[in-house]
Amino acid sequence: TIIAYGNKFKKSEDGFDWLMLHELGHEWWGNMVTASDWRDMWIHEGFQSYMDTLFVEEFKGKDAYFASMKNRLKGLKNIQAVAPREPRFAYQIYYLAPDYTKSDGDIYSKGALILHSLRYLIGDEAFFKGLRRMAYPTKEMETFTDGRQNRFATTDDVMQIFEEESNMELDWFFEVYFRQPELPKLKFEQVENNQGRMSVNFNWETSNKMPFNMPIEVKVDNETKRINFKENFGWMPIQKGQELSVDPNGWILKTAQEQ
């Protein structure tokens, strides 16, 4: 249960020692819930990185949470899968080369950003129930103090818990975000039909054309709408001259076209 700490108790601009928070959190995400294999190490780092930002939300509010999540986009590599199915050596989780010269931190920030998008998809109620079950799968386990609550977990275990809590099938979400590295790309365009009516067509592009029917929020003037997708395609009507903002809060981890 030894964890490393080297921040010298310095506070960040948010007013707390983020590294102490992160390392203490590994008593849950790393020690109590342990990845069953190196390929599932995002369960340690991604979950706890998300908890770091969740603390920002509790400490400074939702706008600070969104800003912190947006900041996590910097430095994503998207070169290797966050949770590959094939076996991995330890160094492969943190580095792109065996000489330890090219670091890869996607299990941290990308893992947290995936959980952020999952929260949007299934809603807060199911999401936070799922987080609790990831830590303590049963109410009885919450009462144990002798180590019996400690367990190994896989990425499939994570999916099963969130599927049960949300009553949704999430295999498509996990396939795109965890099992391969390429981010989904959202493309959209405004079109006008023969009657002069305007609409916006949306399309998700994914590696190998994998299914990805992720709904999106679109703000039109001062109204926010949720657009659902079928076969990676969605659309909405729009009036000429209306201002359009796609995913204004940055819920969805994606590559977006220039607007």
ZATOR-785148 format. One record per residue: residue in one letter; x, y, z of N, C-alpha, C in turn. Coordinates in steps of 0.02 Angstrom, whole numbers, plus 50000, padded with zeros to 5 digits. Layout:
! residues N
aXYZXYZXYZ
...
! end
This chain:
! residues 259
t500414993950000500005000050000500425006350000
i501085005749990501505011749988501365015649924
i501255022149930501155026349872501685031849871
a501865033949811502405038849803502115045949804
y502475050549836502255057449838502865061949837
g502845067149794503435071549790503275078649772
n502695081149794502485087949776502665093249827
k502965091049883503185095649936502615099949963
f502005097049963501415100249992501245106949960
k501395107749896501245113949861500525113849837
k500195119549844499505120049821499485122549749
s498995120049711498895122249643498495128649643
e498365131249584497975137349579497255136249601
d497045129849605496375128349631496345128449707
g496925128949740496925129749813497035123449852
f497255118049820497385111849858497975108249826
d498255103549863498825099549840498545093849798
w498545094649731498225089849687498565083049690
l499235082849699499575076449699499435072449762
m499395075949818499205072349879498515069349872
l498055073349845497385070849833497395064649788
h497785065149734497815059649686498095053349718
e498655054049754498975048149782498565045049839
l498245049149879497815046349931497225042549900
g497005045049842496445041649808496615034649785
h497265033249777497465026549756497335021349810
e497185023449870496975018549921496325015049900
w495925018449858495325015449829495485012849759
w495695017349714495805015449643496535013449633
g496685007249651497365004749645497494999549699
n497305001149760497394996449815496774992449829
m496214995849842495594992149856495324988949792
v495294992849738495104990149672495734990049629
t495974984149613496614983349579496504980449509
a496854983249460496804980649392497044973449391
s496674969249356496844962149354497444960749308
d497614965749266498154964849218498414971749200
w499034972149174499314978549154498874982249104
r498534978449061498124981749009497524985449038
d497364984149102496804987549135497024992849185
m497644995249178497904999949227497545006649228
w497165008149177496775014349178496275014249236
i496105008449261495655008049319495975011249380
h496645010949384496995014649436497025022049420
e497315023549363497505030449348496935034549318
g496545031649274495995035249244495445036849294
f495255031749334494745032849385494975038149435
q495605037649458495815042549508495915049449477
s496145049849415496195056349382495505059449376
y494995055349363494315058049361494105060549430
m494285056849482494115058949550494445065649567
d495055066649542495385073149553494945078749527
t494685077849466494275083149436493585083449468
l493335077849491492705077849527492765081949592
f493355081649623493465085649683493465093049665
v493735094749606493715101749583492995104049577
e492555099749550491845101449545491545102749614
e491705098349662491435099249730491725105449763
f492355106849749492715112149783492575119049752
k492505119249684492455125749650491865126349602
g491475121049593490875121549552490945118449483
k490375118349447490325114749383490745118049329
d490775124749328491175128049276491915126249283
a492155125749345492845123849357492965116649336
y492465112449347492495105449325492575105049249
f492155108749213492195108649140492865111349116
a493105116649148493755119449128494325114549141
s494285111049197494805106149213494795100349163
m494195098149144494145092749095494415095049027
k494255101149008494505103748945495265103948945
n495565105749002496295106049008496615099149000
r496245093849017496505087049010496595084948937
l496285088548891496355086848821497065087948795
k497425092348830498105093948808498565087948817
g498925086348766499425081048773499185074048762
l498545072948742498325066148727498715063448668
k498925057248672499315054248618498865050648567
n498375046848592497925043048548498305038448500
i498845035448526499265030948485499125023648501
q499015022248565498855015448584498205015348625
a497885009548625497245008948660497335009948734
v496835013048766496845013948839496795007248874
a496385002748848496294996148878496274990848823
p496854989048796496874984248741496684977248764
r496444973248718496284966348735496914961948737
e497404963648696498004959648695498434961048756
p498844956248778499274957148837499764962948828
r499944966048884500424971548883500964970448936
f501584972548920502094972948971501984979349010
a502274979749069502174985549113502364992049079
y502954992049045503194998349017502715000848962
q502354996348929501924998348873501335002548896
i501165002148958500605006048984500795013448991
y501425014649006501655021549019502105024348965
y502375020048922502845022348871502685019148804
l502875022648751502765020248683503355016348656
a503915016348692504525012848669504845009448729
p505185003848718505485000048774506065003548807
d506345008848777506895012548810506635018048855
y505985018348867505675023048913505795030348894
t505845031748830505985038648808505365042348785
k504845038748766504235041948741503665040248789
s503505044948832502985043648882502295043948851
d501835040448882501135040348860500695040548922
g500355046048933499945046848993499205046048980
d499015042748925498305042348907497885038548958
i498185033848995497785030349045497575035149101
y497915040849107497725045849157497165050349128
s497365055149086496895060149062496365057349015
k496565053048969496065050348923495575045848961
g495845042049009495395037949051494885042249087
a495105047949114494655052449149494145055549101
l494375057449042493925060448992493405055548967
i493585049248963493095044148943492555043548996
l492755043549059492255043249112491815049549111
h492105055249096491735061449088491195060749034
s491365057848977490885056848924490365051648943
l490575046548980490095041449003489585044549050
r489805049049092489345052549138488805056249099
y489005059549046488525063149003488035058248972
l488295052648946487885047948909487345044748953
i487525042349013487055038549053486715042749107
g486955048849119486645053149169486955052349238
d486885057549279487215057549344486985052049391
e486345050549392486095045549439486415038749428
a486385036349366486685029849350487445030049356
f487745035749336488475036249338488745035849409
f488465039549454488725039649522488555033249560
k488005030149544487875023449572488395018549547
g488575019149483489085014749455489765015849487
l489945022149499490585023549533490595020249602
r490045020849638490015017849705490085010249701
r489765007249652489804999949645490494997749621
m490845002049583491525000349565491964999749626
a491845004049675492225003849737491974998249783
y491324997849790491004992949835490424989649798
p490544984049766490024980849725489394979049764
t489444977949830488864976449871488864980849933
k488274981649963488214985550025488624982250080
e488634975650081489014972150133489754973850130
m490024974550070490734976150063490914982950092
e490424987450097490554993950126490694993450201
t490504987950232490594987150305491234983550323
f491574980450274492174976650289492754981250307
t493134979350356493734983250376494354978850380
d494294972650356494854967850363495174966150296
g495004969850244495314968650179494914964250133
r494364961450156493964957050114493644960750055
q493594967350061493284971150007493764972149948
n494414970849958494894971649904494764966649848
r494844968849785494704964249730495074966449667
f495114961749620495374963249554494794965049507
a494924969449459494394971549413494674972249342
t494234971249293494414971949223493984977449192
t494164979349132493764984249095493074981549081
d493024975149068492354972249057491934972549120
d492244971949179491884972749242491594979849247
v491994984849227491764991749228491154992549183
m491194989749123490634990349076490004987049104
q490084981149134489504977549160489154981549214
i489534984549259489234988449313488844994349286
f489144998049240488805003949213488215002049168
e488254996349135487674993949097487094992249143
e487244989049198486714987149245486394993349277
e486804998249294486535004249326486145008749278
s486355008849216486025013249167485475009749127
n485475003049129485014999049088485115000549014
m485755001448995485945002948926486484998148904
e486504996648839487064992848811487624997748795
l488214996348820488775001048814489374998148778
d489284992348746489854989248713490134993748658
w489704997348621489935001748567490365007448595
f490165009948653490535015348686491225012948706
f491265007048737491895004348761492345002248704
e492054999748649492454997748592492825003748562
v492465009248552492775015048521493275018348567
y493115019148630493535023048674494105019148707
f493995012748721494495008948759494905004048718
r494595001048668494914995348635495354997248576
q495315003448554495745005948500495875013348513
p496395016148484496615022848504496285028748469
e496025027848410495795033548370495155036648399
l495145043248406494555046648431494015046948377
p493385046648397492845047848348492865055048325
k492695056048263492685062848235491975064848219
l491765070648243491095073148229491125078048170
k490755076448117490705080848059489985083248053
f489895089548034489225092148025489225097747973
e488645098647943488575103847892487845106247890
q487755112547873487095115347864486885114247791
v486275112047782486025110747714485335114047707
e485145115447645484505118547629484155114247577
n483515112547591483145108447542482805112747489
n482425109547446482105113147390481585118247412
q481315117247473480825121847499481135127547539
g481795127747541482145133047577482215131847651
r482045125847675482115124247745482825122047761
m483075124547817483765123147837483785117547889
s484305113647886484435108647938485195107847946
v485385104648001486095102948012486145095348015
n486565092547974486695085347973487335083948011
f487295078948055487875076948096488065069748079
n488715068448081488945061648065489565060048107
w489555054348140490135051848176490565047648130
e491205049348123491675045148087492125041548137
t492175034948130492565030948177493035026348139
s493535023948174493995019148145493625012848124
n493745010548062493425004648034492655005048036
k492395011248035491675012448034491305009048091
m491615009248150491295006148208490665010048228
p490155006648252489555010048274489705014948331
f489415020848327489515025848380488935030748377
n488415029048413487815033248413487785037548476
m488315041348486488375045748543487935052048532
p487455053248576487055059348569487495065448585
i487295071148558487665077348570487195082948591
e487465087648628487095093748644487265099048592
v486755102548569486855108048523486485114148550
k486835119648557486535125848580486375130248520
v485735131748512485515136148458485235142448490
d485565148048478485415154248513485465152848588
n484925153148625484955152048698484635145448719
e484485141148671484155134848686484625129048671
t484685124348720485115118448710484685112348698
k484845108748643484485102748625484955096748625
r484665090948638485055084748635484865081048571
i485365079848529485255076548465485455069248469
n484975064848454485115057648454485345055348385
f485695049748384485985047148322485725040148307
k485705038448244485565031748221486035030148164
e486375024548169486875022548119487385028248108
n487595031148164488105036448166487875043048135
f487225043748124486965049748091486415053048133
g486425059748135485895063548168485775070148132
w485225073348147485075079748114484605083948157
m484565090348142484095094748176483915100548130
p483295103148135483105108948094483425115248124
i483535120148081483825126448104483565132048058
q483515138048086483305143748047483915147648023
k483835150947967484375155047940484565160447991
g485215161248000485465166448045485535164348117
q485315158348135485375156148204486095154148219
e486325155848280487005153948301486995146848328
l487515143148310487545136048327488185134548366
s488105131148422488685128948462488605121548477
v489065117548452489025110248460489425108048521
d489095104048564489415101648626489735107348664
p489345112448684489625118548714489995117348779
n489815112148817490135110848880490715105848875
g490845103348814491405098748805491315092148840
w490715089348837490585082948869490905077148832
i490955077648766491125071748726491855072048703
l492215066648717492905065948694492895064348619
k493165068848579493105068148507493615072448471
t493665071348407493995075948361493445079648324
a493405086148332492855090048301493115093848241
q492695094648192492875098648134492895106048153
e493265109848114493295117048125492615120148109
q492395124748152491745127948141491845134748109
! end
